[in-house]
Amino acid sequence: MTYISSEQLLGRARQVIESEAKAIRDLKNQLTEDIAKIVEAILTCEGHVLVAGAGTCWAIAERFAHLLACCGTPALFINAANAIHGGSGSITDKDIVYVISKGGQTGELNKFVQIAKDRGARIIAQTEKPDSPLGRLSDVIYHIVAPEEVDPYGMIATGSSLVNAAACDALCILLLELRGYTKDQFGRTHPGGAVGEKLRKNQES
């Protein structure tokens, strides 16, 4: 193991943070008016938004589903690998299936998406590759590309996971604002923990 001074470690850590921050700042330049199609589709969804992903995108998908629900959009994370063993029977033609996949090549995800599509669900893909198998199965694409240098070896999804999370956050805030979803409404769905306690104290004061 090569010796690295604390000063060098600190400097490198700051470089990593700056690189990731820049990738997120630059994300705004990627967004197009296609975001309106995605927001409209979710806003008018009569069922649930079912969010799926694999690998690091699994974690981003779980986070996105949770935040959508917090922001007034009925949403759930769905395990695509399990869903192709029968769980996909819960999907209806009123639902949206929202899939996060960097390359759009993951076999179990795409098999799951095909089943969801056959059941009448609308498909939204958040991906770097619109021409991938996932992209071709989708009704709407959220084209999000993270710079390769933001990830170690261009493969380990450190910075790119933050870029995809930020892209999801933009949707959550737009939907929250368009729904007119209030703090009181949020309080009724999140009565637990420190957040719930803070909301109760605010209401009592």
C-alpha positions, 0 to 999 in steps of 0.5 A: 500500500502506497503511503498517502499523506492526510493532506493528499487524502483531503485534496483528493476527497475534495476533487471527488466532491467537486467532480460530482457537484459539477456533474449535477450542475451540468445536468440542467443543460441536458434537460429538454421539453420532453420532461413535460411529457414525463410529468404529464404522464405521471400527473395523469396516471390513474394507478400507481407509478411502479419504479424498478432498477437493478444494481445501483439503479435499484437503490435510486429506484427505491429512493425515487419511489419513496420520494414520489409517495412523499410528494403526493404521487402514489408510487411503489418500488417493484422488484423486477427479478421477483416480478417475472416470477408472478408478481407482475400480475399486480400491474394494471393498464392504469399503472406506469412502470418507471425503469432506471437503467444506465445501459438499458440492457439488463435482461430481467428488467427488460423481460419485466418491462415487456410483461408490463407493456403487454398488460397495458401499463405505460413505460417510462425509461430513465436511461443513457441509451434511448436506442437500447432494448429498454428504450425501444420498449418505452413510451417515454424516455428520460435521457440522462447521461452522467459524464464517464469520468465521474465514476471510477473506471467509468463503471462504478456508479458513484457520481452517476448515481447522484446524477440520476437521483438529482434527475428524479428529484427534479420530477418529484418537485415539479409533481409536488408543485403541480399537485399543490401538495401541502406540508399538512398533506405530507404530515398525514402520510409521514407522522412517524420519526423526527419529521413527524414530530417536527410537523406536530410541533409546528401545528401546535405552535 
